[in-house]
Amino acid sequence: MSHNESIFDLYDIKMQGFELYAATCWFITIFFFTLIGDAIILVASIKYNAFKLHDGVVVFIQHIAVCDLLMAVTCILPQIVSLVANRWVLGTVVLYINVYGPRLGFPAGLYLLCGMTTTKLFLLRNPLKSRSISRKHIHILCTAIWGFACYFPATLMLVDKDDVYFDFRIYTCVYAYSTDKKKWKLLKPLVLGLLSIIPTIIIVLASVLLVKYLIEARKLSSKCNGSLQWKGIATVLFTATVFIISSAPLTVFNLTESYVELEYHSFHVHFYRTAYSFMYFTVATNIFIYYFTVPSFQEFLKSRIKTTSSQNKISTNSEASLRNKKTNTAISRVQLNSLSSMKSTQDYGTNLKRANTQ
């Protein structure tokens, strides 16, 4: 592993002061929202069947959640540790996990989102075939997507698995593309094209067609005085839109990086750092998208929160009643002891009077 001092001055790109504190807080927030949110999504969809959508869409939601968790554990968590230490401290094994884990998770998430948008469009255009598409079919498709996404880390490893370094611009380990530059001159456009450009174009086209279908269906339903089932469409559209917006700055950087001179630090350092940080917005917001676009999931969360608060209230009341009972018992014992003392005093006085009389 090496550092990138040869490209930029280390002291110009290393975060300091407020910038370091803000970046640390940002990634900690993203990490916990991703970890908790995607865990809730998986439990709600698998155990409680809380997503009342087509089975195919639900399976894609589950695989995207797994992909987001992979990104959180292999990329965001080491990045938080590096920000706190202000350097790489996690050793060689975690370094390779930090490099190649996200390079599996990012294309897998992109292809899964691509599959979800195109599948939803197919289901809308062919409603009679929707029943023939089962969870098993979509799980097989998602497994194939995961397998295909392995091409990116596999390509990097085959060329040179040790061509990695810790980048102080984004406080994570990255691939350098410095070994055998003739190979990378041919391979890099192909890899980046398959990685982001082609699936992004498919997602945009599918989203546009979904919006077009939604407009046409709304016009038709208003003419027929019917209702439009928009919830599944809205879920897919909002998920795709948030991804496109959050990944757009980094896509722009990747496409224009080689054409901008290295002397422009504001582009190669600050813009890259901002674009990279903003990209993770999409992995933390899925639970909010599903909450507002899937009524059954919203009701599930509300019922669980209500049940939890009721249980806490019952537990608090039980503790309070038990405390009151113990207090009343103690008071009763004190009163009994007082009565016993009074009776003993009275008996003593009576006996003393009898003795004096005698």
KOLVEXNU-782537 format. One record per residue (C-alpha): residue in three letters; x, y, z. Coordinates in steps of 0.1 Angstrom, whole numbers, padded with zeros to 4 digits, always signed. Example, Ala and Ser with C-alpha at 12.3 -4.5 7.8 and 13.67 -1.06 7.14 Angstrom:
<sites>
ALA+0123-0045+0078
SER+0137-0011+0071
</sites>
This chain:
<sites>
MET+0000+0000+0000
SER+0011+0035-0007
HIS-0001+0070-0002
ASN-0009+0095-0029
GLU+0017+0122-0019
SER+0032+0118-0054
ILE+0000+0132-0069
PHE-0010+0158-0044
ASP+0007+0175-0015
LEU-0003+0155+0016
TYR-0009+0186+0038
ASP-0032+0202+0012
ILE-0056+0172+0010
LYS-0055+0159+0046
MET-0086+0171+0065
GLN-0082+0193+0095
GLY-0105+0210+0120
PHE-0141+0216+0112
GLU-0139+0198+0079
LEU-0127+0166+0095
TYR-0153+0169+0123
ALA-0181+0175+0098
ALA-0170+0146+0076
THR-0168+0122+0106
CYS-0203+0132+0118
TRP-0217+0128+0082
PHE-0204+0093+0077
ILE-0214+0082+0113
THR-0249+0094+0105
ILE-0250+0076+0071
PHE-0236+0044+0087
PHE-0262+0042+0115
PHE-0292+0051+0092
THR-0280+0024+0067
LEU-0273-0003+0093
ILE-0306+0002+0112
GLY-0327+0011+0082
ASP-0317-0018+0060
ALA-0319-0043+0089
ILE-0355-0031+0095
ILE-0363-0035+0058
LEU-0350-0071+0057
VAL-0368-0081+0089
ALA-0400-0064+0079
SER-0400-0079+0044
ILE-0388-0115+0053
LYS-0404-0122+0087
TYR-0435-0100+0087
ASN-0442-0096+0050
ALA-0448-0059+0055
PHE-0443-0049+0018
LYS-0476-0054+0000
LEU-0461-0050-0034
HIS-0454-0074-0063
ASP-0431-0103-0051
GLY-0406-0093-0077
VAL-0402-0058-0065
VAL-0400-0070-0029
VAL-0371-0094-0037
PHE-0352-0066-0054
ILE-0358-0044-0023
GLN-0343-0072-0001
HIS-0312-0076-0023
ILE-0306-0038-0025
ALA-0308-0037+0013
VAL-0281-0065+0015
CYS-0260-0045-0010
ASP-0263-0013+0011
LEU-0253-0033+0043
LEU-0222-0046+0024
MET-0213-0010+0015
ALA-0218+0002+0051
VAL-0196-0026+0066
THR-0168-0027+0040
CYS-0165+0010+0031
ILE-0183+0034+0054
LEU-0172+0018+0087
PRO-0134+0017+0078
GLN-0138+0053+0065
ILE-0151+0064+0099
VAL-0122+0048+0117
SER-0098+0065+0093
LEU-0114+0098+0099
VAL-0112+0095+0137
ALA-0075+0084+0135
ASN-0069+0108+0106
ARG-0049+0080+0089
TRP-0052+0043+0079
VAL-0048+0021+0110
LEU-0068-0011+0101
GLY-0040-0032+0086
THR-0035-0050+0053
VAL-0065-0075+0054
VAL-0091-0048+0060
LEU-0074-0027+0033
TYR-0081-0053+0007
ILE-0117-0057+0020
ASN-0120-0019+0019
VAL-0108-0018-0017
TYR-0127-0048-0033
GLY-0158-0050-0011
PRO-0173-0017-0024
ARG-0162-0026-0059
LEU-0186-0055-0057
GLY-0213-0037-0038
PHE-0216-0006-0060
PRO-0221-0023-0094
ALA-0243-0049-0078
GLY-0265-0022-0063
LEU-0266-0004-0096
TYR-0276-0035-0116
LEU-0302-0045-0090
LEU-0318-0010-0093
CYS-0316-0014-0130
GLY-0333-0048-0127
MET-0360-0034-0104
THR-0369-0005-0127
THR-0370-0026-0159
THR-0390-0054-0141
LYS-0416-0029-0128
LEU-0419-0015-0163
PHE-0424-0050-0177
LEU-0450-0058-0151
LEU-0470-0027-0160
ARG-0468-0033-0197
ASN-0476-0070-0194
PRO-0501-0073-0165
LEU-0512-0108-0175
LYS-0477-0121-0171
SER-0472-0107-0136
ARG-0485-0138-0119
SER-0461-0160-0137
ILE-0431-0141-0122
SER-0425-0155-0088
ARG-0400-0148-0060
LYS-0379-0177-0071
HIS-0375-0163-0106
ILE-0364-0129-0093
HIS-0340-0145-0067
ILE-0324-0163-0096
LEU-0321-0131-0116
CYS-0306-0113-0085
THR-0281-0141-0080
ALA-0271-0137-0116
ILE-0267-0100-0111
TRP-0244-0105-0081
GLY-0224-0130-0101
PHE-0220-0106-0130
ALA-0211-0077-0107
CYS-0180-0097-0097
TYR-0164-0088-0130
PHE-0153-0055-0116
PRO-0132-0066-0086
ALA-0121-0097-0105
THR-0107-0075-0133
LEU-0088-0054-0109
MET-0074-0084-0091
LEU-0063-0101-0124
VAL-0044-0070-0135
ASP-0027-0063-0102
LYS-0044-0070-0068
ASP-0017-0050-0049
ASP-0021-0018-0070
VAL-0039+0000-0041
TYR-0033+0029-0018
PHE-0050+0050+0010
ASP-0064+0081-0005
PHE-0065+0111+0019
ARG-0089+0129-0004
ILE-0118+0105+0006
TYR-0102+0087+0035
THR-0106+0053+0020
CYS-0085+0027+0001
VAL-0088+0028-0036
TYR-0074+0012-0067
ALA-0046+0031-0084
TYR-0049+0019-0120
SER-0011+0025-0123
THR+0001-0010-0132
ASP+0004-0017-0169
LYS-0010+0015-0181
LYS-0014+0002-0217
LYS-0038-0025-0205
TRP-0058+0000-0184
LYS-0060+0024-0213
LEU-0080-0002-0231
LEU-0098-0018-0201
LYS-0107+0013-0181
PRO-0133+0027-0205
LEU-0149-0007-0208
VAL-0149-0013-0171
LEU-0163+0021-0163
GLY-0189+0018-0191
LEU-0202-0015-0177
LEU-0199-0002-0142
SER-0219+0030-0143
ILE-0227+0045-0177
ILE-0247+0017-0194
PRO-0268+0007-0163
THR-0274+0044-0155
ILE-0287+0051-0190
ILE-0310+0020-0186
ILE-0323+0033-0152
VAL-0330+0068-0166
LEU-0348+0054-0197
ALA-0369+0030-0176
SER-0378+0058-0152
VAL-0388+0081-0180
LEU-0410+0053-0194
LEU-0425+0047-0160
VAL-0434+0083-0156
LYS-0449+0083-0191
TYR-0470+0052-0182
LEU-0481+0069-0150
ILE-0493+0100-0168
GLU-0511+0079-0194
ALA-0527+0057-0168
ARG-0538+0087-0147
LYS-0555+0103-0177
LEU-0573+0070-0185
SER-0584+0065-0149
SER-0597+0100-0146
LYS-0618+0095-0178
CYS-0631+0062-0165
ASN-0637+0075-0129
GLY-0613+0048-0117
SER-0584+0048-0093
LEU-0547+0044-0100
GLN-0525+0020-0080
TRP-0494+0042-0079
LYS-0476+0029-0048
GLY-0454+0004-0065
ILE-0445+0028-0093
ALA-0437+0056-0068
THR-0414+0033-0048
VAL-0394+0024-0078
LEU-0393+0059-0092
PHE-0382+0076-0060
THR-0355+0049-0054
ALA-0342+0054-0089
THR-0344+0092-0087
VAL-0325+0095-0054
PHE-0298+0072-0067
ILE-0294+0091-0100
ILE-0292+0125-0081
SER-0268+0112-0054
SER-0244+0095-0079
ALA-0245+0121-0106
PRO-0216+0143-0092
LEU-0193+0113-0089
THR-0202+0101-0124
VAL-0193+0136-0137
PHE-0160+0134-0119
ASN-0151+0099-0132
LEU-0160+0110-0168
THR-0140+0142-0167
GLU-0111+0134-0143
SER-0086+0126-0170
TYR-0093+0158-0189
VAL-0087+0182-0160
GLU-0052+0192-0150
LEU-0039+0180-0117
GLU-0031+0215-0106
TYR-0068+0222-0102
HIS-0070+0210-0065
SER-0106+0224-0061
PHE-0117+0198-0087
HIS-0095+0168-0079
VAL-0097+0172-0041
HIS-0127+0192-0030
PHE-0152+0183-0057
TYR-0141+0147-0056
ARG-0145+0146-0018
THR-0179+0162-0019
ALA-0191+0140-0048
TYR-0179+0108-0030
SER-0196+0118+0003
PHE-0229+0127-0014
MET-0230+0093-0032
TYR-0238+0076+0001
PHE-0270+0095+0005
THR-0288+0069-0015
VAL-0278+0040+0008
ALA-0292+0058+0039
THR-0325+0070+0025
ASN-0342+0038+0013
ILE-0361+0033+0045
PHE-0376+0068+0043
ILE-0386+0062+0006
TYR-0403+0030+0015
TYR-0420+0045+0045
PHE-0436+0073+0025
THR-0444+0052-0007
VAL-0455+0018+0008
PRO-0485+0022+0030
SER-0483-0014+0044
PHE-0447-0008+0055
GLN-0457+0025+0071
GLU-0485+0008+0090
PHE-0461-0019+0101
LEU-0436+0006+0115
LYS-0463+0026+0132
SER-0478-0006+0148
ARG-0443-0017+0160
ILE-0436+0017+0175
LYS-0470+0018+0191
THR-0466-0017+0205
THR-0431-0009+0218
SER-0443+0023+0235
SER-0473+0004+0250
GLN-0450-0023+0264
ASN-0427+0004+0278
LYS-0457+0021+0294
ILE-0471-0011+0309
SER-0436-0020+0322
THR-0433+0015+0337
ASN-0467+0012+0353
SER-0459-0023+0366
GLU-0427-0010+0381
ALA-0446+0020+0397
SER-0473-0003+0411
LEU-0448-0027+0425
ARG-0429+0003+0440
ASN-0462+0016+0456
LYS-0470-0019+0469
LYS-0436-0022+0485
THR-0441+0013+0500
ASN-0476+0005+0513
THR-0463-0028+0528
ALA-0435-0009+0546
ILE-0459+0016+0559
SER-0482-0011+0572
ARG-0454-0028+0590
VAL-0444+0005+0606
GLN-0481+0010+0617
LEU-0483-0025+0631
ASN-0450-0020+0650
SER-0464+0012+0664
LEU-0496-0004+0675
SER-0477-0033+0691
SER-0456-0008+0710
MET-0486+0012+0722
LYS-0503-0020+0733
SER-0472-0031+0752
THR-0470+0003+0769
GLN-0507+0001+0779
ASP-0502-0034+0793
TYR-0472-0023+0813
GLY-0491+0007+0827
THR-0521-0016+0837
ASN-0498-0040+0854
LEU-0480-0012+0873
LYS-0513+0002+0886
ARG-0523-0033+0898
ALA-0490-0037+0916
ASN-0494-0003+0933
THR-0530-0011+0944
GLN-0519-0044+0959
</sites>
